[in-house]
Amino acid sequence: MFRLSVCVEPLIDDISFVERVKEVTQAGFLAEFWRWSSHEQDLDALAEDPDVKIGTFSGSVDGSMVHPDGVAEYLEGVERSVEIAHKLSCRELLILTGKLSSEGEVAHEKAAHPATMWITAYKTLCEVAEIAEREDLVYNLESLNTVLDHPGYAIPRPEDCVRLISEVGSPRIKMLLDIYHVQMEQGNVIETIRQYSDYLGYIHIADVPGRHQPGTGEINYPQIAQTLRDVGYSGTIGLECWPDGDLQQAMQAFRQVFS
């Protein structure tokens, strides 16, 4: 059986971050969010609430894992995020190659030469793996589509993630497979799940087009759910979407597909 989480970041509009987290957890889901540094003043309130369970959040802050000049700052942010993970009793963190702006634009440096970029990413991720082992954490590296949402991002395809992760060779470094991003970047979602099932650490979902809840677009989510079961995935699936209509209806549609 899957664990289900809901990302609160797209949902913060008329009520606060903490209220959204509590709404999601009261509905029976884990809560997840993006940059903890954007909500630092609220983290104690979450940590003190025994009913709040956090699925994941960003395990890095600033810097870049794909440019030599950004590595020190990147790893410093990873270390700072470890403290937050322990505070919130969260063992699974998501990581990107660096910071994104509030509009989703790439806001970190990327080495001009591909060899430099990949060697730097490999060395940095090896250091993250050491931190993960020391702190009993798991980091899930995410690929993001460059077609619409994140032009210029260094790891646009699941294959890019897998090649890097396989070279690092740590069971504590896995892939966050975002079905929305896979469909946008390349399609062929079901075969991607089958091909890279051994690397799956976390799943994000939203439909295409619009990045809304399952059932609003072209992705056959019941078949996606069955494929994940077929390959033996039993981790967390996170709804990371902008609901089309009522949030409660969106969460219900999500639960119906993946429960």
C-alpha positions in Angstrom: 0.0 0.0 0.0 1.2 3.5 -0.9 1.7 6.3 1.6 -0.1 9.4 0.3 1.1 13.0 0.8 -0.1 16.4 -0.4 2.1 19.3 -1.2 0.8 22.5 0.5 2.8 25.1 -1.5 0.3 25.5 -4.4 -2.5 25.7 -1.8 -1.4 28.6 0.3 -3.7 31.4 -0.7 -6.5 32.5 1.7 -5.1 30.6 4.7 -1.7 30.3 6.2 1.0 27.6 5.7 0.4 26.1 9.1 -3.4 25.9 8.6 -2.9 24.2 5.2 -0.6 21.7 6.7 -3.1 20.9 9.4 -5.9 20.7 6.9 -4.0 18.2 4.8 -3.0 16.0 7.8 -6.5 16.1 9.2 -7.7 14.7 5.9 -5.4 11.7 6.5 -2.4 12.7 4.3 1.2 13.4 5.0 2.1 17.0 4.3 5.0 18.2 2.1 6.4 21.5 1.1 9.2 23.1 -0.8 11.8 25.4 0.8 11.8 25.2 4.6 13.6 28.5 4.8 10.4 30.2 3.4 8.5 28.9 6.5 11.2 28.9 9.1 9.1 30.9 11.6 6.4 28.2 11.5 8.5 25.0 11.9 8.3 24.9 15.7 4.5 24.9 15.6 4.6 21.9 13.2 7.1 20.1 15.2 5.1 20.5 18.4 1.9 19.2 16.8 1.8 15.4 17.3 -0.9 15.0 14.5 1.3 16.7 11.8 3.3 14.2 9.7 5.7 15.5 7.1 6.3 13.5 3.9 9.2 15.5 2.4 10.6 18.9 1.8 13.6 20.4 0.1 16.9 19.2 1.6 18.9 22.0 0.1 18.7 25.7 0.3 21.1 27.6 -2.1 24.2 27.0 -4.1 24.5 24.5 -7.0 25.5 20.9 -7.4 26.2 21.5 -11.1 28.8 24.3 -10.9 32.1 24.1 -8.9 31.6 27.6 -7.5 28.3 26.7 -6.0 29.1 23.4 -4.3 30.2 24.7 -0.9 27.0 26.7 -0.5 24.9 23.8 -1.7 26.4 21.4 0.9 26.1 24.0 3.6 22.4 24.2 2.8 22.1 20.4 3.0 23.7 20.4 6.4 21.3 23.1 7.6 18.3 21.1 6.3 19.4 18.1 8.3 18.6 19.9 11.5 15.1 20.7 10.1 14.6 17.1 9.1 15.3 15.9 12.6 13.1 18.6 14.1 10.1 17.5 11.9 10.9 13.8 12.2 11.2 13.6 8.4 13.6 11.0 6.9 13.0 11.6 3.2 14.1 14.8 1.6 13.9 16.0 -2.0 16.8 17.6 -3.7 17.2 19.6 -6.9 20.4 20.6 -8.6 20.0 24.0 -7.0 17.7 26.8 -6.1 14.6 27.8 -8.1 13.0 31.2 -8.1 9.4 31.6 -6.8 8.3 31.4 -10.5 10.2 28.1 -11.0 13.1 29.6 -12.9 16.5 28.1 -12.5 18.3 30.4 -10.1 21.6 28.6 -9.7 24.8 28.3 -11.8 25.4 25.5 -14.2 28.8 24.7 -15.6 29.2 25.6 -19.2 31.0 22.3 -20.2 28.9 19.1 -19.8 31.9 17.1 -18.4 32.4 19.7 -15.7 28.8 19.8 -14.8 28.4 16.0 -14.5 31.6 15.5 -12.6 30.7 18.2 -10.2 27.2 16.7 -9.7 28.7 13.3 -9.1 31.2 14.5 -6.5 28.5 16.6 -4.7 26.0 13.8 -4.6 28.6 11.5 -3.2 29.0 14.0 -0.3 25.3 14.2 0.1 25.3 10.4 0.3 27.8 10.5 3.2 25.6 13.0 5.0 22.6 10.8 4.4 24.4 7.8 5.9 25.6 9.7 8.9 22.1 11.2 9.6 20.0 8.2 8.7 18.2 10.0 5.9 17.2 9.4 2.3 17.6 12.0 -0.5 15.4 11.8 -3.6 16.8 13.7 -6.6 14.2 15.1 -9.0 14.3 15.7 -12.7 12.2 18.7 -13.9 10.8 19.4 -17.3 12.5 22.1 -19.4 9.7 22.2 -22.0 7.5 24.6 -20.0 8.2 24.9 -16.3 11.9 25.0 -15.8 13.9 25.9 -18.9 17.6 25.3 -18.5 17.4 22.8 -15.6 20.3 20.5 -15.6 18.5 17.2 -15.1 15.4 17.2 -17.3 14.9 13.4 -17.8 14.7 10.4 -15.5 17.5 8.8 -17.3 19.8 11.7 -16.3 18.9 11.1 -12.7 19.4 7.3 -12.9 22.8 7.6 -14.6 24.0 9.9 -11.9 22.5 8.0 -9.0 23.8 4.7 -10.3 27.4 6.0 -10.3 27.1 7.3 -6.8 25.9 3.8 -5.8 24.3 4.7 -2.4 21.0 3.2 -1.3 20.3 6.5 0.4 20.3 8.4 -2.9 17.2 7.6 -5.0 15.0 9.2 -7.7 11.9 11.4 -7.2 9.9 10.5 -10.2 7.4 13.3 -11.0 4.9 11.9 -13.4 3.8 15.4 -14.6 7.4 16.3 -15.5 8.0 13.0 -17.2 4.9 13.5 -19.4 5.8 17.1 -20.2 9.5 16.3 -21.0 9.3 13.0 -22.9 6.1 11.0 -22.3 6.3 7.2 -22.2 5.6 7.3 -18.5 4.7 3.6 -17.9 7.8 2.3 -19.6 9.9 4.8 -17.6 8.4 3.4 -14.4 9.2 -0.2 -15.4 12.7 0.6 -16.6 13.8 2.6 -13.6 11.7 0.9 -10.8 14.9 0.0 -8.8 15.7 3.6 -8.4 12.3 4.9 -7.3 12.3 6.6 -3.9 9.4 9.0 -4.1 6.6 9.8 -6.6 4.9 13.1 -7.5 1.8 13.4 -9.5 -0.3 16.0 -11.4 -2.2 15.8 -14.6 -1.4 17.3 -18.0 -2.3 19.9 -19.1 -2.8 22.3 -16.3 -1.0 20.5 -13.5 -4.3 19.7 -11.8 -5.4 16.6 -9.9 -5.8 13.1 -11.5 -8.8 12.8 -13.9 -8.5 16.4 -15.3 -6.2 15.7 -18.2 -4.6 13.1 -20.4 -2.6 10.9 -18.0 -4.2 7.5 -17.3 -3.6 7.5 -13.5 -5.4 4.3 -12.7 -2.9 2.6 -15.0 0.0 4.5 -13.5 -1.1 3.3 -10.1 -1.3 -0.3 -11.2 2.1 -0.1 -12.9 3.6 1.1 -9.6 2.0 -1.8 -7.8 3.3 -4.2 -10.5 6.9 -3.1 -10.1 6.6 -3.4 -6.3 6.7 0.3 -5.4 5.3 0.8 -1.9 6.7 4.3 -1.0 5.1 7.7 -0.9 3.1 9.2 -3.7 2.7 13.0 -3.4 0.0 15.1 -5.0 1.8 18.2 -6.2 -0.8 20.1 -8.1 -2.9 23.2 -8.5 -6.4 21.9 -7.8 -9.0 22.4 -10.5 -11.8 23.5 -8.2 -12.3 22.4 -4.6 -9.2 21.2 -2.6 -11.2 18.5 -0.9 -12.5 17.1 -4.2 -8.9 17.1 -5.5 -7.7 15.2 -2.5 -10.6 12.7 -2.8 -9.8 12.1 -6.5 -6.2 11.5 -5.6 -7.1 9.1 -2.8 -9.5 7.1 -5.1 -6.8 6.4 -7.6 -4.0 5.5 -5.2 -5.7 3.9 -2.2 
